[in-house]
Amino acid sequence: MKNTIRLNEREMTRLIKRIVKENEESMGDERMSGDINQVMDFGYEMLNNYAPDGPRNRRQYERAIDQLEKDFNYTIRNLRGNIGM
């Protein structure tokens, strides 16, 4: 049986910070090659979710790109907050 868990923004931020910290600790000095490809793949996947018709529906596609930009900017702001920027 599936359970639905509701998280507020603060709880979600705390959870993401914890996951990032644990990943950094487990990776040590090793860095995965192709990180940018993973980010790009994720971006395209999200874009496909927001605009399944792709560029054929220009208005929807532009809104999807705007939403993706907001999502990434939000993530970057939170990551910068981890180091007090």
The first five atom37 places (N, CA, C, CB, O) and aatype in JSON, in Angstrom:
{
  "aatype": [12, 11, 2, 16, 9, 1, 10, 2, 6, 1, 6, 12, 16, 1, 10, 9, 11, 1, 9, 19, 11, 6, 2, 6, 6, 15, 12, 7, 3, 6, 1, 12, 15, 7, 3, 9, 2, 5, 19, 12, 3, 13, 7, 18, 6, 12, 10, 2, 2, 18, 0, 14, 3, 7, 14, 1, 2, 1, 1, 5, 18, 6, 1, 0, 9, 3, 5, 10, 6, 11, 3, 13, 2, 18, 16, 9, 1, 2, 10, 1, 7, 2, 9, 7, 12],
  "atom_mask": [
    [1, 1, 1, 1, 1],
    [1, 1, 1, 1, 1],
    [1, 1, 1, 1, 1],
    [1, 1, 1, 1, 1],
    [1, 1, 1, 1, 1],
    [1, 1, 1, 1, 1],
    [1, 1, 1, 1, 1],
    [1, 1, 1, 1, 1],
    [1, 1, 1, 1, 1],
    [1, 1, 1, 1, 1],
    [1, 1, 1, 1, 1],
    [1, 1, 1, 1, 1],
    [1, 1, 1, 1, 1],
    [1, 1, 1, 1, 1],
    [1, 1, 1, 1, 1],
    [1, 1, 1, 1, 1],
    [1, 1, 1, 1, 1],
    [1, 1, 1, 1, 1],
    [1, 1, 1, 1, 1],
    [1, 1, 1, 1, 1],
    [1, 1, 1, 1, 1],
    [1, 1, 1, 1, 1],
    [1, 1, 1, 1, 1],
    [1, 1, 1, 1, 1],
    [1, 1, 1, 1, 1],
    [1, 1, 1, 1, 1],
    [1, 1, 1, 1, 1],
    [1, 1, 1, 0, 1],
    [1, 1, 1, 1, 1],
    [1, 1, 1, 1, 1],
    [1, 1, 1, 1, 1],
    [1, 1, 1, 1, 1],
    [1, 1, 1, 1, 1],
    [1, 1, 1, 0, 1],
    [1, 1, 1, 1, 1],
    [1, 1, 1, 1, 1],
    [1, 1, 1, 1, 1],
    [1, 1, 1, 1, 1],
    [1, 1, 1, 1, 1],
    [1, 1, 1, 1, 1],
    [1, 1, 1, 1, 1],
    [1, 1, 1, 1, 1],
    [1, 1, 1, 0, 1],
    [1, 1, 1, 1, 1],
    [1, 1, 1, 1, 1],
    [1, 1, 1, 1, 1],
    [1, 1, 1, 1, 1],
    [1, 1, 1, 1, 1],
    [1, 1, 1, 1, 1],
    [1, 1, 1, 1, 1],
    [1, 1, 1, 1, 1],
    [1, 1, 1, 1, 1],
    [1, 1, 1, 1, 1],
    [1, 1, 1, 0, 1],
    [1, 1, 1, 1, 1],
    [1, 1, 1, 1, 1],
    [1, 1, 1, 1, 1],
    [1, 1, 1, 1, 1],
    [1, 1, 1, 1, 1],
    [1, 1, 1, 1, 1],
    [1, 1, 1, 1, 1],
    [1, 1, 1, 1, 1],
    [1, 1, 1, 1, 1],
    [1, 1, 1, 1, 1],
    [1, 1, 1, 1, 1],
    [1, 1, 1, 1, 1],
    [1, 1, 1, 1, 1],
    [1, 1, 1, 1, 1],
    [1, 1, 1, 1, 1],
    [1, 1, 1, 1, 1],
    [1, 1, 1, 1, 1],
    [1, 1, 1, 1, 1],
    [1, 1, 1, 1, 1],
    [1, 1, 1, 1, 1],
    [1, 1, 1, 1, 1],
    [1, 1, 1, 1, 1],
    [1, 1, 1, 1, 1],
    [1, 1, 1, 1, 1],
    [1, 1, 1, 1, 1],
    [1, 1, 1, 1, 1],
    [1, 1, 1, 0, 1],
    [1, 1, 1, 1, 1],
    [1, 1, 1, 1, 1],
    [1, 1, 1, 0, 1],
    [1, 1, 1, 1, 1]
  ],
  "atom_positions": [
    [[0.84, -1.17, 0.0], [0.0, 0.0, 0.0], [0.89, 1.24, 0.0], [-0.96, 0.0, 1.22], [1.85, 1.32, 0.77]],
    [[0.58, 2.19, -0.85], [1.35, 3.42, -0.94], [0.85, 4.43, 0.09], [1.27, 4.0, -2.35], [-0.34, 4.53, 0.36]],
    [[1.79, 5.17, 0.63], [1.47, 6.24, 1.57], [1.84, 7.56, 0.94], [2.2, 6.04, 2.92], [2.86, 7.67, 0.26]],
    [[1.03, 8.56, 1.17], [1.32, 9.9, 0.7], [1.9, 10.69, 1.86], [0.05, 10.6, 0.13], [1.34, 10.74, 2.96]],
    [[3.04, 11.31, 1.6], [3.69, 12.12, 2.61], [3.69, 13.56, 2.14], [5.14, 11.62, 2.9], [4.12, 13.84, 1.02]],
    [[3.23, 14.46, 2.97], [3.23, 15.88, 2.64], [4.39, 16.56, 3.37], [1.88, 16.54, 3.01], [4.57, 16.39, 4.57]],
    [[5.15, 17.31, 2.6], [6.26, 18.04, 3.18], [6.1, 19.52, 2.87], [7.61, 17.51, 2.64], [5.72, 19.9, 1.77]],
    [[6.4, 20.34, 3.86], [6.41, 21.76, 3.57], [7.77, 22.12, 2.98], [6.1, 22.61, 4.86], [8.66, 21.27, 2.92]],
    [[7.94, 23.35, 2.56], [9.17, 23.78, 1.89], [10.39, 23.61, 2.79], [9.04, 25.24, 1.46], [11.44, 23.18, 2.33]],
    [[10.25, 23.93, 4.04], [11.38, 23.82, 4.97], [11.82, 22.37, 5.13], [11.01, 24.42, 6.34], [13.01, 22.07, 5.12]],
    [[10.85, 21.47, 5.28], [11.17, 20.06, 5.43], [11.82, 19.51, 4.16], [9.91, 19.25, 5.77], [12.77, 18.72, 4.23]],
    [[11.32, 19.92, 3.0], [11.87, 19.47, 1.73], [13.31, 19.96, 1.57], [11.0, 19.96, 0.56], [14.18, 19.21, 1.14]],
    [[13.55, 21.22, 1.92], [14.9, 21.78, 1.84], [15.84, 21.03, 2.75], [14.89, 23.27, 2.19], [16.96, 20.7, 2.36]],
    [[15.41, 20.75, 3.96], [16.24, 20.02, 4.91], [16.56, 18.61, 4.39], [15.54, 19.93, 6.27], [17.69, 18.14, 4.53]],
    [[15.58, 17.96, 3.81], [15.77, 16.62, 3.27], [16.76, 16.63, 2.11], [14.43, 16.04, 2.81], [17.64, 15.77, 2.03]],
    [[16.63, 17.6, 1.21], [17.54, 17.71, 0.07], [18.96, 17.98, 0.55], [17.09, 18.81, -0.9], [19.91, 17.38, 0.06]],
    [[19.11, 18.88, 1.51], [20.44, 19.18, 2.06], [21.07, 17.92, 2.66], [20.36, 20.29, 3.13], [22.26, 17.67, 2.49]],
    [[20.27, 17.15, 3.34], [20.78, 15.92, 3.96], [21.22, 14.92, 2.9], [19.71, 15.29, 4.85], [22.26, 14.28, 3.04]],
    [[20.44, 14.79, 1.85], [20.79, 13.87, 0.76], [22.07, 14.32, 0.07], [19.64, 13.77, -0.25], [22.94, 13.5, -0.2]],
    [[22.18, 15.61, -0.21], [23.38, 16.14, -0.86], [24.59, 15.89, 0.02], [23.22, 17.65, -1.15], [25.64, 15.46, -0.47]],
    [[24.47, 16.15, 1.32], [25.58, 15.95, 2.24], [26.0, 14.49, 2.28], [25.2, 16.44, 3.65], [27.19, 14.18, 2.25]],
    [[25.03, 13.58, 2.36], [25.34, 12.15, 2.39], [26.0, 11.7, 1.09], [24.07, 11.34, 2.64], [26.92, 10.88, 1.12]],
    [[25.54, 12.23, -0.04], [26.15, 11.87, -1.32], [27.59, 12.37, -1.4], [25.34, 12.44, -2.48], [28.46, 11.67, -1.89]],
    [[27.83, 13.59, -0.91], [29.19, 14.14, -0.93], [30.11, 13.3, -0.05], [29.19, 15.6, -0.46], [31.26, 13.05, -0.41]],
    [[29.62, 12.88, 1.1], [30.43, 12.08, 2.01], [30.73, 10.71, 1.41], [29.72, 11.91, 3.34], [31.85, 10.21, 1.55]],
    [[29.76, 10.11, 0.74], [29.97, 8.78, 0.18], [30.86, 8.81, -1.06], [28.64, 8.15, -0.16], [31.53, 7.82, -1.35]],
    [[30.86, 9.93, -1.78], [31.68, 10.02, -2.98], [33.12, 10.4, -2.66], [31.08, 11.04, -3.94], [34.02, 10.08, -3.43]],
    [[33.34, 11.06, -1.55], [34.68, 11.49, -1.21], [35.22, 12.39, -2.29], [0.0, 0.0, 0.0], [34.55, 13.33, -2.71]],
    [[36.45, 12.12, -2.75], [37.07, 12.94, -3.8], [36.69, 12.48, -5.19], [38.57, 12.91, -3.65], [36.99, 13.16, -6.17]],
    [[36.03, 11.33, -5.3], [35.64, 10.84, -6.62], [34.51, 11.69, -7.18], [35.21, 9.35, -6.55], [33.59, 12.09, -6.45]],
    [[34.59, 11.97, -8.45], [33.53, 12.72, -9.13], [33.06, 11.89, -10.3], [34.02, 14.14, -9.6], [33.86, 11.33, -11.05]],
    [[31.77, 11.81, -10.46], [31.22, 11.04, -11.57], [31.44, 11.79, -12.87], [29.72, 10.75, -11.36], [31.21, 13.0, -12.95]],
    [[31.88, 11.07, -13.88], [32.02, 11.69, -15.19], [30.64, 11.79, -15.81], [33.0, 10.89, -16.1], [29.77, 10.95, -15.57]],
    [[30.45, 12.8, -16.6], [29.18, 12.97, -17.29], [28.1, 13.61, -16.43], [0.0, 0.0, 0.0], [26.91, 13.48, -16.74]],
    [[28.47, 14.3, -15.37], [27.47, 14.95, -14.52], [26.6, 15.91, -15.33], [28.14, 15.7, -13.37], [25.39, 15.97, -15.12]],
    [[27.22, 16.65, -16.24], [26.44, 17.61, -17.03], [25.42, 16.88, -17.91], [27.37, 18.48, -17.91], [24.33, 17.39, -18.15]],
    [[25.79, 15.7, -18.38], [24.84, 14.92, -19.19], [23.64, 14.49, -18.35], [25.53, 13.69, -19.79], [22.52, 14.45, -18.85]],
    [[23.89, 14.16, -17.09], [22.79, 13.8, -16.21], [21.87, 14.99, -15.97], [23.33, 13.27, -14.88], [20.64, 14.84, -15.94]],
    [[22.45, 16.15, -15.79], [21.65, 17.36, -15.59], [20.83, 17.66, -16.84], [22.56, 18.57, -15.23], [19.64, 17.96, -16.76]],
    [[21.48, 17.56, -18.0], [20.77, 17.81, -19.26], [19.64, 16.81, -19.46], [21.74, 17.74, -20.45], [18.53, 17.18, -19.86]],
    [[19.9, 15.54, -19.19], [18.87, 14.52, -19.32], [17.69, 14.81, -18.4], [19.44, 13.12, -19.02], [16.53, 14.67, -18.77]],
    [[18.02, 15.23, -17.17], [16.96, 15.57, -16.23], [16.15, 16.76, -16.74], [17.56, 15.89, -14.85], [14.92, 16.76, -16.65]],
    [[16.84, 17.77, -17.26], [16.16, 18.95, -17.8], [15.21, 18.58, -18.94], [0.0, 0.0, 0.0], [14.08, 19.06, -18.99]],
    [[15.68, 17.74, -19.85], [14.83, 17.33, -20.97], [13.65, 16.49, -20.5], [15.65, 16.56, -21.99], [12.55, 16.6, -21.04]],
    [[13.88, 15.66, -19.5], [12.79, 14.85, -18.97], [11.71, 15.74, -18.35], [13.33, 13.85, -17.92], [10.52, 15.53, -18.57]],
    [[12.15, 16.73, -17.57], [11.2, 17.65, -16.97], [10.47, 18.46, -18.04], [11.9, 18.59, -15.99], [9.26, 18.68, -17.94]],
    [[11.2, 18.88, -19.05], [10.59, 19.65, -20.15], [9.52, 18.81, -20.84], [11.66, 20.1, -21.16], [8.46, 19.31, -21.19]],
    [[9.81, 17.53, -21.04], [8.82, 16.64, -21.66], [7.6, 16.47, -20.77], [9.44, 15.27, -21.94], [6.49, 16.31, -21.28]],
    [[7.79, 16.5, -19.45], [6.65, 16.4, -18.54], [5.79, 17.66, -18.6], [7.14, 16.17, -17.11], [4.56, 17.59, -18.58]],
    [[6.45, 18.83, -18.68], [5.73, 20.1, -18.71], [5.1, 20.37, -20.07], [6.66, 21.23, -18.34], [4.02, 20.97, -20.14]],
    [[5.75, 19.93, -21.13], [5.27, 20.21, -22.5], [5.39, 18.95, -23.34], [6.06, 21.39, -23.15], [6.33, 18.82, -24.13]],
    [[4.44, 18.02, -23.18], [4.54, 16.75, -23.9], [4.49, 16.89, -25.43], [3.44, 15.84, -23.45], [4.97, 16.0, -26.13]],
    [[3.93, 17.97, -25.94], [3.87, 18.18, -27.39], [5.18, 18.71, -27.95], [2.74, 19.13, -27.74], [5.36, 18.78, -29.17]],
    [[6.09, 19.09, -27.07], [7.37, 19.62, -27.52], [7.21, 20.97, -28.19], [0.0, 0.0, 0.0], [6.25, 21.69, -27.9]],
    [[8.13, 21.32, -29.08], [8.11, 22.64, -29.72], [6.91, 22.85, -30.66], [9.39, 22.85, -30.5], [6.66, 23.98, -31.09]],
    [[6.19, 21.8, -30.96], [5.01, 21.97, -31.84], [3.98, 22.89, -31.2], [4.35, 20.6, -32.14], [3.28, 23.63, -31.89]],
    [[3.89, 22.85, -29.88], [3.0, 23.75, -29.15], [3.89, 24.82, -28.51], [2.14, 22.97, -28.06], [4.31, 24.7, -27.36]],
    [[4.16, 25.86, -29.28], [5.14, 26.87, -28.89], [4.82, 27.52, -27.54], [5.22, 27.94, -29.95], [5.72, 27.68, -26.71]],
    [[3.58, 27.89, -27.31], [3.2, 28.56, -26.07], [3.46, 27.66, -24.86], [1.71, 28.98, -26.11], [4.05, 28.09, -23.87]],
    [[3.02, 26.42, -24.96], [3.22, 25.47, -23.87], [4.72, 25.21, -23.66], [2.48, 24.14, -24.16], [5.18, 25.1, -22.52]],
    [[5.46, 25.11, -24.73], [6.9, 24.86, -24.67], [7.63, 26.02, -24.0], [7.45, 24.63, -26.08], [8.52, 25.8, -23.17]],
    [[7.26, 27.24, -24.35], [7.89, 28.42, -23.72], [7.57, 28.47, -22.23], [7.41, 29.71, -24.41], [8.45, 28.79, -21.42]],
    [[6.32, 28.17, -21.87], [5.96, 28.16, -20.46], [6.72, 27.07, -19.71], [4.45, 27.95, -20.29], [7.12, 27.25, -18.56]],
    [[6.92, 25.93, -20.39], [7.66, 24.82, -19.77], [9.11, 25.23, -19.52], [7.6, 23.57, -20.66], [9.67, 24.92, -18.47]],
    [[9.71, 25.91, -20.48], [11.1, 26.38, -20.3], [11.17, 27.38, -19.16], [11.63, 27.01, -21.6], [12.1, 27.33, -18.35]],
    [[10.21, 28.28, -19.08], [10.17, 29.25, -17.97], [10.05, 28.54, -16.63], [9.0, 30.24, -18.16], [10.72, 28.91, -15.66]],
    [[9.19, 27.53, -16.57], [9.0, 26.78, -15.33], [10.27, 26.03, -14.96], [7.83, 25.81, -15.45], [10.65, 25.98, -13.79]],
    [[10.91, 25.43, -15.94], [12.15, 24.72, -15.7], [13.23, 25.66, -15.17], [12.64, 24.03, -16.98], [13.98, 25.31, -14.26]],
    [[13.29, 26.86, -15.74], [14.25, 27.86, -15.28], [13.97, 28.24, -13.82], [14.2, 29.11, -16.17], [14.9, 28.38, -13.03]],
    [[12.69, 28.42, -13.47], [12.33, 28.75, -12.09], [12.73, 27.62, -11.15], [10.82, 29.01, -11.97], [13.26, 27.87, -10.06]],
    [[12.49, 26.37, -11.57], [12.84, 25.22, -10.74], [14.35, 25.14, -10.5], [12.35, 23.93, -11.39], [14.79, 24.92, -9.37]],
    [[15.13, 25.32, -11.56], [16.58, 25.27, -11.41], [17.09, 26.44, -10.57], [17.26, 25.27, -12.79], [17.98, 26.26, -9.73]],
    [[16.54, 27.62, -10.78], [16.96, 28.78, -9.98], [16.65, 28.57, -8.5], [16.28, 30.06, -10.49], [17.45, 28.93, -7.63]],
    [[15.5, 28.0, -8.23], [15.11, 27.7, -6.85], [16.11, 26.73, -6.22], [13.67, 27.11, -6.79], [16.55, 26.92, -5.09]],
    [[16.47, 25.7, -6.98], [17.42, 24.7, -6.5], [18.79, 25.33, -6.24], [17.55, 23.56, -7.5], [19.41, 25.07, -5.22]],
    [[19.24, 26.16, -7.17], [20.54, 26.81, -7.03], [20.55, 27.73, -5.8], [20.88, 27.61, -8.3], [21.53, 27.76, -5.06]],
    [[19.47, 28.48, -5.59], [19.4, 29.35, -4.41], [19.51, 28.53, -3.13], [18.09, 30.15, -4.41], [20.21, 28.93, -2.2]],
    [[18.83, 27.38, -3.09], [18.9, 26.54, -1.9], [20.28, 25.97, -1.7], [17.88, 25.42, -1.99], [20.76, 25.89, -0.57]],
    [[20.93, 25.57, -2.78], [22.29, 25.02, -2.67], [23.26, 26.1, -2.19], [22.76, 24.45, -4.03], [24.15, 25.82, -1.38]],
    [[23.1, 27.32, -2.68], [23.96, 28.42, -2.23], [23.73, 28.7, -0.75], [23.7, 29.69, -3.06], [24.65, 29.08, -0.03]],
    [[22.51, 28.53, -0.32], [22.2, 28.73, 1.1], [22.96, 27.77, 2.01], [0.0, 0.0, 0.0], [23.19, 28.08, 3.18]],
    [[23.33, 26.61, 1.46], [24.1, 25.64, 2.25], [25.45, 26.2, 2.67], [24.29, 24.36, 1.47], [25.99, 25.8, 3.7]],
    [[26.0, 27.11, 1.89], [27.32, 27.65, 2.21], [27.25, 29.13, 2.56], [28.28, 27.44, 1.05], [28.27, 29.81, 2.63]],
    [[26.04, 29.63, 2.78], [25.85, 31.0, 3.23], [26.08, 32.07, 2.17], [0.0, 0.0, 0.0], [26.5, 33.18, 2.49]],
    [[25.81, 31.74, 0.93], [25.98, 32.73, -0.15], [24.73, 33.57, -0.28], [26.29, 32.04, -1.49], [24.67, 34.46, -1.13]]
  ]
}
